[in-house]
Amino acid sequence: MESYKCIVYDEENKRKVIDLDFEYEEDVLKFAKENNLKVSSIKKRRPIFNLSQKLKDKELKILCKEIGILFESGCEITRLLEVIEAQASKKLKPILRRILREIESGNSITESFKNTRAFSRFFISLVHAGEISSNLDQVMYSLSEYYDKEAKLKSKIISISIYPIILAVTTVGSVLSILLFIMPKYEAIYLENNIEIPAITRGMLFLSSFIRNNYIAILLVSFTSVIISVYIVKNNQELRKELYKLFLRLPKVGELMLLNITNKFSKSLYILTKSGVEIVSAIDISAKVIDKKYIYEMICIANESVKEGNSIGLSLSKINLFPQLFITMVTIGESTGRLEETLDTINKFYENELDEKVEIGTKYFENGIILIMGIIVGATVVSMVIPMFNTISSF
């Protein structure tokens, strides 16, 4: 759920500033139209720190699995929700209670889930497809599998990133310890014995003295700079877009990001088409699953081409975003009338490819951190002992 600051004009042409909470900007426009408001501007509020109570992938996986099992066993929807709510977490209980109240008030299952504002458009679209096709149990199984894979991928990335992060923190801690506590003692020895100090050692001594004498100012400036930078990036849409484009152009990072984009888009497109969602809507929703406006805008261009009657493969190839293998497979699947099977094959390939790339990329990062740590710590230690070696060699 996002918060939007809107400048609107009512029927009497009076200017108003209102705050609205909706998932997407088009929902804001729909609300304005329903209330006879003319929208002048819409600005998304982006908090410095994200404190939203969004359901995690693991929670969604379990919820979808439970709903699927109970639906398949023939359990009625209200009874189903009561059973799940009885053993749900504190975070999930109020959401399930709201869904139950909505259904008891006469709303459809899709509307009831949507009105909680706790689920993504991807989730709601699949629930709608399952409801109108009386196939909600299988849709829930598909969603459970999707969120399970997402949770495993995120967990894997976090677990293999822990060691490099520890190394980076250790490097910073080691260098700071040397500069703050060991360097001053060596400086005293150099001064007492009138030892000639080379340039590299003078630089380290100056850095040590500067940090010790100005650590409060350094902390304040660093903290303020981080806060201001995060605020600017979060509130400047064009800057975020340019940064994202820059990351996509980086040799290894961009390749990994593009692989992740393709994987997410392909998985969601497969589930949506398999569940009976019309292809144009499926492409639009799959683009939003990636949650990057720059990517969404590019895929929208391709989607407009599909609406004009062009093939999916040709339309996606025009935006020069996805790998050629993905485009080729989609084209083959579309021309043979087996797009769903082809997307399933693509998913399995890109899941394995992403796993391998993440592991390899993490090893490169880990080795890079070790090399940098060795150079920094080594240079610091060498700068301390050079004056002593010079003094000894002079005798």
N, C-alpha and C positions, 0 to 999 in steps of 0.2 A: 504494500500500500504506500502511495506517495502523497505528499502534501503539496498543494498548488496554491500560489497566491495569484488571484485573478482581479483584473480591473474590468468592471462590467458597467453597462448602462441599462437601467430599467425601462419600463414602458413610458415613463415620464421624462426619459432622457437624463435622469440623475445618475451621476457617477458614483460607483460604490467599489470598495476594495473588500473582497471576501476571500476566506481561506476554505478550500475544499479538499477532502481526502478521497482520492480515487486511485485505481491502479494505473490507468492510462489516460493520456491527454484527451483522447476522443470521448472518454466517459465524461470529462469535464464539459466538453462541447455539447454533449447530449443533454446533460443536466441544465446547461444554460438555455438550450432550445426549449426544453420542457417548461422552464420557468420564465419564458419570454425575456431573456436577458441577452443583450448584445455584448459580445466579448471584445474587449479592446486589446488585452494582453494576458498571457498565461505564463507564469514563471514557476518552475518546479523548485520547491524548497529542498535544499540538500544540507542536512545537518553535518556538522564537522565529524561526529562519530555516529555510526549507524547503530541505533539501539532498538531496532524493530524486533518484534516478537514473531518473526516469520518462522513457519514450521521447517524443521531441518529435513534433509533427505531421508535420514533413518526413520524419523517419525512418520513421514509420508509413506515410506515403504511398508512399515508395519500396519498403518491405518488401512492402506489400500488392500493389503493381503487379508486382513481381518474382514473387511467389507466383502471382498471377493468370495471368501470361504463361506460366509454366512448367507450371501445371496445365492450361491450355488446350492446350498443346503435347503433353500426354500424359505429362509427367514424373511418375514415381512419387514419393510424398511424402518418403521418406527421402533419395532422390537429390536431390530438389528442395532440401531443407534443407542438404545438404552443399554444393551449388553456391552457394547464397546465403551460407552461412557462410564460404566460402573468400575472399569479397571484402567481407565485412561489416566494420563499424567495431568498435573494441575494446569499445565499450559493448554492441553487439548480439551479438557472437560468443558470449559465455557463455549468453545467453538462447536463441539458436538451438541451441546444443549441448545445453542442458537439454531443449528440445522434442524434439530428435532422440532423446535417451536415453529419454525418456518413451514415445515412439512405439515404439521398439525393445523396450521392456519390455512392450508389449501394450496400452497405454492408447490411447484414441481421440484424434483430432486435437484435439477440443475440450478434453478433460481435460489433454492435453499443454500446450496454450497456457495454460490456467487455472492449472496447477501451477507455472508460472514466476512467477506473481504480478506480472507486468510489464505486463499488459493489462487494460483496463477491462472492466466487465461488459457494456457496449455492444458492445465488440469480440468478447468471448467468445460472447455471444448470437448474433451474426451468423455467427460461425464454426460454431456449433452448427446454426443454420438451414441453412447451406450444406452442412454435412456430411451431415445426414439427408436433404437433398433432392438430393444429388449435384450441387450447383450452386455449389461452393465457388469456382470460378474467377470467376464473375460477382459473387459476394458480395465477393470480394477487390477486383474492379474498382470496385464501389460504395464500399467502404471507402477505397480509394485516392483516389477523387474527393472523398469527404467530407473526408478529412484534408488534401487539397490546398486545398480551399476554406477550411478552418479556418486553415491556415498562411498563405494569402494575406491573409486578413482581419486576422490578428494582425500580419503584416508591414506591412500598410498602416497600421494604427493606430500602430505604432511609428514608422514612417518620417515620418508627418505630425505626430507629436507631438514630434519631435526639435527643430524650430525653436522652438516655444513654450517648451520646457524650457530651451533655450540662452538665450532671452530672459530667463526667470525667474532663471536663475543669474547672468546678466550684470547684471541689476538689483540683486540682492543684493550681488554683488561690487563694483559701482560705489558703492553707498551705503556699504558698509563701508570702502572705500578713502577715500572723502571724510571719513567720521567719524574714521577712525584716523590718517590721514596729512595731510589738508589742513586739517581743522578746528583742530587744535592750533596751526598756524602763524597762522591768522586770529585765534585767541584771543590769541596773543602780541601781534599788531598792535593789537588792540582795547585791551589792557591798557596797552601802552606809550604809546598816544596818548590814553588816557582817553576812549575813544569810548563813548557811551551804547549799551547793548545792549538791543534790544527783547525781548519775551517769547519769540517764536518762536526767536530766535537763542540765548537762554539755555537753552531746552529742548534745542536741538541740541547745544550745548556740554556740557550736563549728560550727555546720552546718550553723546556721544563720550568724555567723561571716565570715565563708568561702565563702558563697554565696555573701555577701555584698562586700567583698574585692576582689573577683575574678569573678564577674558576666560577665565582658567582655570576659575573657578567657573561661568561661564556655559556653557562647553563641557561640563563635567561634569554640570551640572544638565540641560542639553538632551539629552545622550546618555542619561543615566539615565531621564529622563522618556519618551523615545522607546521605550527597552527595556521599561520598566514598562507603558506604554500598549499596546504590541504584545502583550506577554505577557497582559495582562488581557483584551484583545479576543479573542485566540486561545483563551483558556481559559474564557471566559464565553459560553456558547452563547446565552443569552437576550439579552445585550448585542449580540452579532453580529446576531441576528435583528432587534432594534430598529433598529440602525444601517442594516441592509439595507432595512428598511421605510421608514426616513427617506429614504434615497437614492432609492428608488422614487417617493417623493412630490415630489422636487425637479423643478421645471418641465422643464428641458431634459435634465438628467442622467437623470431617471427615465424619460423618453420613450425615450432611447437604450438604457437598460438593458432596458426592456420589449421593445424591438424586437429586441435581441440574444437575449433569452430565447425569444421567439417563433420567431426564426430557427433557433436550435439545436434547440428542441423539434420543430419542423416537419420539419427535415432528418432528424433521427434517427428520427422516427416514420415518415417516408416510406421510409427504407432498411429499417427493421425489417419493416414491413408488406409491402413489395415482396419481401423475402426469405422471407416465409412465417411470421413470428413472430405468434402469436396476439395480438389487439388489446389485451387487458388487460395482458399481459406487455410489449407494445411501449410502451404508455403509461407503465408503471412504469419501464422501462429508460430511456426518453427523458427522464423527469423527473430521473433520476440523472445524465444527461449534463450537465445544467445545473450540477450540483455545488453547489447551495445548498439547505440543509435546509429553509429556509422555503418555497421554491418547491416542493420535493419534497412537503412535507406538504400544501400546497394542492392539488397535482395528484393526490395520493393520495385526497383527498376526492372529487374528480371521478371517479377510477378506481373508487371504491367504488360510486358512482352508476351507472357503466357496468355493473359486476358485478350490480347489482340489476335490470338490464334496460332502463335509460334509454339514450337515444341519446347518442353521443359529443358532438355539438354542444351539446345541452342540458346535459349533465354539466359540460362545460368552461365554459359560460356562467355556471353557478351560483357559481363561485369568483371571478368578477370579476377575472380576471388578464389574459387575452389580449385583444387588440384586437377590436372587433366584426366587422371585415372577416374576420379569421381564423376566428372562430366561424361566420360566415355561410357562408364557403367550405367549411368542414368539414361543416356541416349539409347543404349542397347535394351535396357529394361522397358523403356517407353515404346520403342519400335516393335518389340516382341509381345507387348501387352502383359509383361510380367514385372512391372515396376516394384510391386511389394516384395517379391522374392529377391529381386536385384538389390533393393535397399537393405534387406536383411543380410545379404552377403557383404555389402559394403560396410554395414555396421560392425560385423564380426572382424573384418579386415582392419578397419580403422581403430577399433578398440585395442587389438593386439599391437598395432603400429604405435598407438599413443602410449601404451604401457612401456614398450621398448624405448621409445624416444625419451620418455620421462626419466627412465632409469639411466640411460646413457647421458642425458643432459645433466642429471644430478651428479653423476660421477665426474663429469668435466668441471662442474661448479665446485665440487668437493676438492678435487685436485688443484684447481685454481686458487681456492681459499688457502690450502696448505702451502702452496708456493708463495703466495703473497705474505702469509704469516711468517714463513721462514725468512723472506727477504727483509721484512720490516723489523722483526726481532733481531735478525742477524746484523742488520745495519746499525741498529741501536746499540747492541753489545759491542760491535767493532769500534764504533765511535767513542765508546768509553775507555777501551783498553789501548787504543792507538797511542795516546800521549805517553802511557807508561812504557810501551814497547820502544817508542822513540827515545825516551830518557835512558832506558837500559842499554839500547844500542849505541848511545853516544859515549858510554864509558869505555 
